[in-house]
């Protein structure tokens, strides 16, 4: 008799929807992290890590859909940073230390895009490798 009463009474028949738990791991919240920008003549790669250097998210100009010489442009670097920050948004990254490597055109564009996408840049360090002396120079040409 109570089942029939529940069916006839619409207020009682409406049950709350079931709430399912999200499957997967709990995501740790990371306030401070590092950003590695590798800007070459051919591509721009941006990697976001935690304080220890464990990768949170990464993106590159090729992954963003750029081909050929367009991959090394400052515009492509800005979109690469936007993509990487969007991937890492679940970690709650707020402040970053930036390490820039390479001589490409996307160096400055990537750093500017970090600030524009809501990350507070604490410091910028250039880690481009420099030769100390290099190989032996070729002998003078005899004519």
C-alpha positions, 0 to 999 in steps of 0.5 A: 500500500505504501508503494502505491502511495509513492507512485501516485504522489509525485513529490514522493516518487521523485528521488534524489539523483545518485551521486557517483564518485569520480574514478581516479586519483586525488589530485595534489594541489601545487602552489609553486612550480617550475616552467621549462621553455625550450625555444629552438629555431624549429619548435617551442616546447613548454613543460610545467613541473612541480617544485621537484621537477616532476612533470605536471603538463607539457605542450609544444607548437607541433602538438598545437597544430603548427607546421613548418617555420610557424612552430617557432613564432612568438604567437605559437609560443603563446598558444603553447603556454595557454594549452599547457596551463589549461592542462595543469589547471586542476593542480592549482598552480599559481606561482612559477619559476621560469627556466628558458633554454634556446635561442628561438623566437618563442622565448619572450612570447612564452614568458609573456603568455605565462603572465597573461594566463594567470601564473605569477612569474617569480623569476626567469633564468636562462639555462641555454648551454654555452660552449667553454672552448669548443673543438679545435679551429680548422687550420688556415687555408693554403692558396 
